[in-house]
Each structure stands twice: as structure tokens, then as C-alpha cells.
């Protein structure tokens, strides 16, 4: 695990997640922008 922490205020626009998107609303196919770990592996 790379230590990436998702911030809903920023979203992940480079990967199709606009600012303001809550973590629960992100599709399970999302991958960490730093290490490509799947969302399902995040706590």
C-alpha cells in the first residue's frame, strides 16, 4: 500500500472522479492513482 488517502474535496479528476464525490460513491473498479491498488483493498 502506497499511503494514498482519498480526499473527497479534491476527488480524482484524472481518473473520472469529480471533486465532491464521497468515497462510498466511487465505483469499485477505481484504482489508486499512485499504485493502481483497487478500491476494494482500501480500508
C-alpha positions as CSV (number, residue, x, y, z in Angstrom):
1,X,0.0,0.0,0.0
2,X,1.4,3.4,-1.0
3,X,-0.2,5.6,1.6
4,X,-2.5,7.4,-0.8
5,X,-5.5,9.0,1.0
6,X,-8.6,9.9,-1.0
7,X,-9.9,13.4,-0.3
8,X,-13.5,13.9,-1.4
9,X,-12.9,17.7,-1.7
10,X,-10.3,17.0,-4.4
11,X,-11.8,13.9,-5.9
12,X,-9.6,12.2,-8.5
13,X,-10.4,14.1,-11.7
14,X,-7.6,12.4,-13.7
15,X,-9.5,9.1,-13.2
16,X,-13.0,10.3,-13.7
17,X,-13.9,11.1,-10.1
18,X,-15.0,14.8,-9.8
19,X,-14.4,16.9,-6.7
20,X,-17.1,16.5,-4.1
21,X,-17.5,12.7,-4.7
22,X,-17.9,10.7,-1.5
23,X,-15.7,7.6,-1.2
24,X,-18.8,5.4,-1.0
25,X,-19.9,6.7,-4.4
26,X,-16.7,5.8,-6.3
27,X,-17.1,2.7,-8.4
28,X,-15.3,-0.5,-7.2
29,X,-13.4,-0.5,-10.5
30,X,-11.5,2.6,-9.4
31,X,-7.7,2.2,-8.9
32,X,-5.3,4.2,-6.8
33,X,-3.7,6.9,-8.9
34,X,-0.3,6.2,-7.2
35,X,0.0,2.4,-7.0
36,X,-3.0,1.1,-9.0
37,X,-4.4,-0.8,-6.0
38,X,-8.1,-1.5,-6.3
39,X,-10.6,0.4,-4.2
40,X,-11.7,-2.9,-2.6
41,X,-8.3,-3.2,-1.0
42,X,-8.6,0.2,0.8
43,X,-9.8,0.3,4.4
